Amino acid sequence: MIQDSSCYNGIDPRQVTNMLIELNQIAETTDKQAIVAINEYQLDVSRRDIIETFFDGDFGIKLDEEDKLLKMNF
């Protein structure tokens, strides 16, 4: 499953965070990969534990203005 961050525009960050938790569980139980592009501000800030898991170096790639995907501006 591949999803872009624009899928989450206008959705309550709590729902987005819970959806990612569910998506992670589905990926683990089916031994599949989920690729999700998301902005940190789209997640529930009260769930720092989940955010830190999602943005862990082993779990995902964290990009910012200085560290771009494929070193390209889109």
Buried (B, 14 or more C-beta within 10 A) or exposed (E): EEBEEEEBEEEEBEEBBBBBBEBBEEBEEEEEEBEBBBEEEBBBEEBEEBBEBBBEEEEBEEEEEEEEEEEEEE
